[in-house]
Amino acid sequence: MNVAVVILNWNGKQLLKKFLPSVLKFSNGANIYVADNNSTDDSIPFLQTTFPSVKIIKNKINGGYAKGYNDALKNLNEAIFVLLNNDVEVTENWLCPVVEALKKQPNLAAAQPKIIDYKNKRYFEYAGAAGGYIDKLGYPFCRGRIFNTLEEDTGQYNTNASIFWASGACFFIKKEAFWEVNGFDEDLFAHQEEIDLCWRLQLAGKKITYISTAKVYHQGGATLKNINPDKTFYNFRNTLLVLLKNTKENSVWFFIFIRLVLDGIAGVQFIAKLKPNHCLAIIKAHISFYKNIPKYLKKRKLTKTTIKYYYLPSIVWSYYIKRKRTFKEL
């Protein structure tokens, strides 16, 4: 099959114990790796004794999702990488449809399967659902998930589709394409890095797709809990950095200004919900964004081409003002 399934792990022994058996059961022909991000628990001894067939890659530091995968993939020779979260349960035939699509379509660089909520298997899962898109202000959303509204899977997305970004929870990519755009942006550390990578792939003339006949179940929020202010920090900061880096139009500064205003409104809402730490995380995200502007302006200069990246002008307007809750209503 010439496929590497690479599971990034940091202190996830219990998750590996829970989810790794399905990967081993349903991934015939693929090489299974666990890339350990310098865990402080006993993940590695546990793997060595319980799952001896799994190949272990030991990263020297915890560089987050971005550096963790960059370091782990450097010495792998397989033609297709499958980057899989350690909290994903896979199903029978989850690999073949996606791998076959990548092999048959030369211009197809990356893809994702259908991602269902492990905790409620009738619904799509937040991190990817049936494929990702963004709006002109850089807000990500999915077929099957807009903001915190998750759709029930009734077969409405049982067709393959071109998408803007594939989920990092279960991310298929050709090795050649990954290194052609220099892998993940390590300055992002975690969150939004798959969107940035898919954006750069498309600027290089590649395509991303959703394959409906492959399915996995994602628990979600296992490394950084949804209630963790660190997640809020990275999401708010990295969205701004990715927008600045990849949008060639000079109007990007206007879009960023609007985003900063909307982020401020989000901060007020966090205070109203008695979550001051999340409001503080937004403030820290903005400060970090300002500090990183010079670095990201240099990265922006490396972008020589442009594409129409957004699905619609504002998902915020469509969702909150027009009250459109599902992708098909947009």
PEQUIJO-V174265 format. One record per run of one state. SS is the DSSP state (a for helix, b for strand, c for the rest). FROM is the first residue (numbers start at 0). TO is the last residue. If there is no record, write none. Layout:
ss: <SS,SS>
from: <FROM,FROM>
to: <TO,TO>
This chain:
ss: <c,b,c,a,c,b,c,a,c,b,c,a,c,b,c,b,c,a,c,b,c,b,c,b,c,b,c,b,c,b,c,b,c,b,c,b,c,b,a,c,a,c,a,c,b,c,a,c,a,c,a,c,a,c,a,c>
from: <0,2,9,12,26,30,36,42,50,54,58,63,73,79,85,87,90,95,104,107,117,122,124,131,134,139,142,144,146,148,150,151,152,160,162,164,165,169,174,180,185,188,192,203,206,218,228,246,251,272,275,301,314,321,326,329>
to: <1,8,11,25,29,35,41,49,53,57,62,72,78,84,86,89,94,103,106,116,121,123,130,133,138,141,143,145,147,149,150,151,159,161,163,164,168,173,179,184,187,191,202,205,217,227,245,250,271,274,300,313,320,325,328,329>
